[in-house]
């Protein structure tokens, strides 16, 4: 696999990830059963974004000194584009988590542990899928066309799909299958995933929620990982941009938990982004869209979507006052 990742870069990235995870799991975890406030979520979200930008700056500085200015600019832009793309797509994943917690009536104080394991599982899963995807792209370059067609289809499907209702979660085949095959308690047992009653081991509803959270990340990874391969096939940039976007997911969840309904237009913006990325992959042999243009287009689509969303929210607020 061709990559700009050197042992120094891989080692530095690993150290940063370990430190960030230690901060996220140890410092925030000491709050016990208390949830993260909106202010704390906003501060931590800003911290994760700042660390990601600092890493990109250090990445540019290293490449500028080893490979030259042009390579440093190109590869850093690829990292930033991948990061913005993955961060945007992760928002949809957060909305699914909100729906799952709502359906299973998981109190905010008990969501912390599920989110911790969910993020850790996502990191392991993404790492495996990215290296597998990089190997496939290296061995079979034509697979990028399949990725492009899949993203185009997914984007159109996302735009046309109706908003999911939390009450419909229980009708999902996987939920019905898990409930029929797991010995499960009717009620939550604090933060426990398992509990014993009369010497018999039972799963709790919290375990079912965790399984659904991990499965949802598998589904979203199938969308997001092919999308970033349209930006770059370098496994170092793909992995680092992905994981930096994932590491702030828990803070993002608590940041959006109380305002999710005010982002009703976001799915359309994400759908357009996926369609754009899909088309880019399909026409790569005819027209190679530079990374700088890709970043501008993705950022522009998301910014325009947020502006439209703000206008829609303003109109709805006016109607409620009348």
C-alpha positions in Angstrom: 0.0 0.0 0.0 1.4 3.4 -1.0 1.2 5.8 2.0 2.9 8.9 3.5 2.7 7.2 6.9 6.1 6.7 8.3 6.9 4.9 11.6 7.2 8.3 13.2 3.8 9.4 11.9 2.0 6.2 12.9 3.6 6.3 16.3 2.7 9.9 16.9 -0.9 9.2 15.8 -1.1 6.2 18.2 0.1 8.4 21.1 -2.4 11.1 20.4 -5.3 8.6 20.1 -4.2 6.9 23.4 -4.0 10.3 25.2 -7.4 11.4 23.8 -9.0 8.2 24.8 -7.5 8.4 28.3 -8.9 11.9 28.7 -12.3 10.9 27.4 -12.6 7.7 29.4 -10.8 8.5 32.6 -11.5 12.2 33.2 -15.1 12.2 31.9 -15.7 8.7 33.3 -15.1 9.9 36.8 -18.4 11.6 36.8 -19.9 8.2 37.4 -23.6 8.1 36.4 -23.8 11.8 35.7 -24.4 12.8 32.1 -22.5 15.5 30.2 -24.1 18.9 30.2 -24.6 21.0 27.1 -21.8 23.3 28.1 -19.4 20.5 28.8 -20.4 18.8 25.5 -19.7 22.0 23.6 -16.3 22.5 25.3 -15.2 18.9 24.6 -16.4 19.0 21.0 -14.3 22.2 20.6 -11.3 20.3 22.2 -11.6 17.3 19.8 -11.8 19.6 16.8 -8.9 21.7 18.0 -6.7 18.6 18.5 -7.6 17.4 15.0 -6.6 20.7 13.5 -3.4 20.7 15.5 -2.6 17.2 14.2 -3.2 18.4 10.7 -0.9 21.3 11.2 1.9 19.0 12.6 1.2 16.6 9.7 1.7 19.5 7.2 4.9 20.6 9.0 6.4 17.1 8.9 5.5 16.5 5.2 6.8 20.0 4.3 10.2 19.1 5.7 10.4 15.6 4.2 8.4 15.6 1.0 8.1 19.3 0.1 5.5 22.0 0.1 3.3 20.6 -2.7 3.0 17.2 -1.2 2.3 18.7 2.3 -0.5 20.9 0.9 -2.1 18.1 -1.1 -2.0 15.5 1.7 -3.1 17.9 4.4 -6.0 19.0 2.3 -6.9 15.3 1.8 -6.9 14.8 5.6 -9.1 17.8 6.2 -11.5 16.8 3.5 -11.8 13.3 4.9 -12.2 14.7 8.4 -15.0 17.1 7.5 -16.7 14.4 5.4 -16.6 11.8 8.2 -17.6 14.3 10.8 -20.7 15.2 8.8 -21.7 11.7 8.1 -21.2 10.8 11.8 -24.0 13.3 12.7 -26.5 10.9 11.1 -25.1 8.1 13.2 -25.7 10.2 16.3 -29.3 10.7 15.4 -29.7 6.9 15.2 -28.3 6.6 18.7 -30.8 9.2 19.9 -33.6 7.1 18.3 -32.4 3.9 20.0 -32.1 5.5 23.4 -35.5 7.0 23.0 -37.2 3.7 22.1 -35.6 1.7 24.9 -36.2 4.6 27.3 -32.5 4.7 28.4 -32.1 7.6 31.0 -29.4 10.1 30.1 -27.4 9.0 33.2 -27.1 5.4 31.8 -26.2 6.4 28.2 -22.6 7.2 29.1 -21.4 3.6 29.4 -23.1 2.5 26.1 -21.5 5.5 24.3 -18.0 4.7 25.7 -18.2 1.1 24.4 -19.8 2.3 21.2 -17.0 4.6 20.4 -14.3 2.0 21.3 -16.1 -0.6 19.2 -16.3 2.0 16.3 -12.5 2.6 16.5 -11.7 -1.1 16.3 -14.2 -1.7 13.5 -13.2 1.3 11.4 -9.5 0.3 11.7 -10.2 -3.2 10.4 -12.5 -2.0 7.6 -10.1 0.7 6.5 -7.1 -1.6 6.1 -9.3 -4.2 4.4 -10.6 -1.5 2.1 -7.1 -0.2 1.3 -6.0 -3.7 0.4 -9.0 -4.2 -1.9 -8.4 -0.9 -3.6 -4.7 -1.8 -4.1 -5.5 -5.2 -5.5 -8.6 -4.3 -7.5 -8.7 -0.7 -8.5 -12.0 -1.2 -10.3 -13.7 -1.6 -6.9 -13.7 2.2 -6.7 -16.4 2.2 -9.4 -18.5 -0.1 -7.2 -17.9 2.2 -4.2 -19.0 5.2 -6.4 -22.2 3.5 -7.6 -23.0 2.4 -4.0 -22.6 6.0 -2.7 -24.7 7.4 -5.5 -27.5 4.9 -4.7 -27.2 5.5 -1.0 -27.4 9.3 -1.4 -30.5 9.1 -3.5 -32.1 6.6 -1.1 -31.2 8.9 1.9 -32.9 11.9 0.2 -36.1 9.9 -0.6 -36.3 8.0 2.7 -38.9 9.0 5.3 -37.8 10.1 8.7 -37.5 7.1 11.0 -39.9 6.8 14.0 -38.4 5.7 17.3 -41.4 3.5 17.9 -40.5 1.4 14.8 -37.2 0.3 16.3 -38.9 -2.7 18.0 -40.2 -4.0 14.6 -36.7 -4.3 13.2 -35.9 -8.0 12.4 -32.6 -7.8 14.2 -34.3 -6.5 17.4 -36.9 -9.2 17.3 -34.3 -11.9 16.7 -32.1 -10.7 19.6 -35.0 -10.5 22.0 -36.1 -14.1 21.1 -32.5 -15.5 21.5 -31.3 -13.7 24.6 -32.5 -14.4 28.1 -33.3 -10.8 29.0 -34.7 -8.9 32.0 -37.7 -6.6 31.5 -36.1 -3.7 33.3 -32.7 -2.0 33.4 -30.3 -2.9 36.1 -28.3 0.3 36.4 -25.3 0.4 34.0 -25.1 -3.4 34.0 -25.1 -5.3 30.7 -25.7 -8.6 32.5 -27.2 -9.6 35.9 -27.8 -12.8 37.8 -31.2 -13.8 39.1 -31.5 -17.0 41.2 -28.1 -18.0 39.9 -29.2 -17.6 36.2 -27.3 -15.1 34.0 -29.6 -12.6 32.2 -28.8 -9.9 29.7 -30.3 -6.4 30.4 -32.0 -4.1 27.8 -28.8 -2.0 28.0 -26.9 -4.8 26.3 -29.5 -4.9 23.5 -29.0 -1.1 23.0 -25.2 -1.6 22.9 -25.5 -4.3 20.2 -27.8 -2.0 18.2 -25.3 0.9 18.6 -22.5 -1.2 17.3 -24.6 -2.6 14.4 -25.5 1.0 13.4 -21.9 1.9 13.2 -21.3 -1.1 10.9 -24.0 0.3 8.6 -22.7 3.8 8.6 -19.1 2.6 8.2 -20.2 1.0 4.9 -21.2 4.4 3.7 -18.5 6.6 5.1 -15.4 4.5 4.4 -16.0 4.2 0.6 -16.7 8.0 0.6 -13.3 8.9 1.9 -11.6 6.6 -0.6 -12.9 9.1 -3.2 -10.7 11.7 -1.5 -7.6 9.5 -1.0 -6.6 5.8 -0.9 -3.7 6.4 1.5 -4.5 4.2 4.5 -2.8 6.6 6.9 -4.9 9.6 5.9 -8.1 7.5 5.7 -7.6 6.0 9.1 -6.4 9.2 10.9 -9.3 11.4 9.5 -11.8 8.7 10.4 -10.6 8.1 13.9 -10.3 11.8 14.7 -13.9 12.3 13.6 -15.1 9.3 15.7 -13.2 10.3 18.9 -15.5 13.3 19.4 -18.7 11.4 18.8 -19.7 11.1 22.5 -19.4 14.8 23.1 -21.2 15.4 19.8 -24.0 13.1 20.9 -24.7 15.1 24.1 -24.3 18.4 22.2 -27.1 17.4 19.7 -29.2 15.4 22.1 -31.6 18.2 22.9 -31.6 19.9 19.5 -31.8 17.0 17.0 -35.3 17.9 15.8 -33.9 21.3 14.6 -31.7 19.6 12.0 -34.5 18.2 9.8 -32.8 19.3 6.6 -29.4 17.8 7.4 -30.1 14.4 5.8 -30.7 16.1 2.4 -27.4 17.9 2.6 -25.6 14.6 3.5 -27.5 12.9 0.6 -26.2 15.5 -1.8 -22.6 15.1 -0.4 -22.8 11.3 -1.0 -24.1 11.8 -4.5 -21.3 14.2 -5.3 -18.7 11.8 -3.9 -20.3 8.9 -5.8 -20.2 10.8 -9.1 -16.6 11.9 -8.4 -15.6 8.2 -8.1 -17.4 7.2 -11.3 -15.9 9.9 -13.5 -12.4 9.7 -12.1 -11.0 8.4 -15.4 -12.6 11.3 -17.3 -12.2 14.2 -14.9 -10.1 14.1 -11.7 -11.7 16.6 -9.3 -8.9 18.2 -7.2 -9.0 17.6 -3.4 -9.3 21.4 -2.8 -12.4 21.5 -4.9 -13.9 18.5 -3.1 -13.3 20.2 0.2 -14.9 23.4 -1.0 -17.9 21.5 -2.4 -18.5 19.4 0.7 -18.0 22.4 3.0 -20.3 24.5 0.8 -23.1 21.9 0.7 -23.0 21.5 4.5 -22.9 25.3 5.1 -25.8 25.9 2.7 -27.8 23.0 4.4 -27.3 24.6 7.8 -28.5 28.0 6.5 -31.6 26.5 4.9 -32.2 24.6 8.2 -31.9 27.8 10.2 -34.4 29.5 7.8 -36.9 26.6 8.1 -36.6 26.6 11.9 -37.2 30.3 12.0 -40.4 29.9 9.9 -41.6 27.1 12.2 -40.9 29.1 15.3 -42.9 32.0 13.8 -45.8 29.7 13.2 -45.8 28.4 16.7 -46.0 31.9 18.1 -49.0 32.8 16.0 
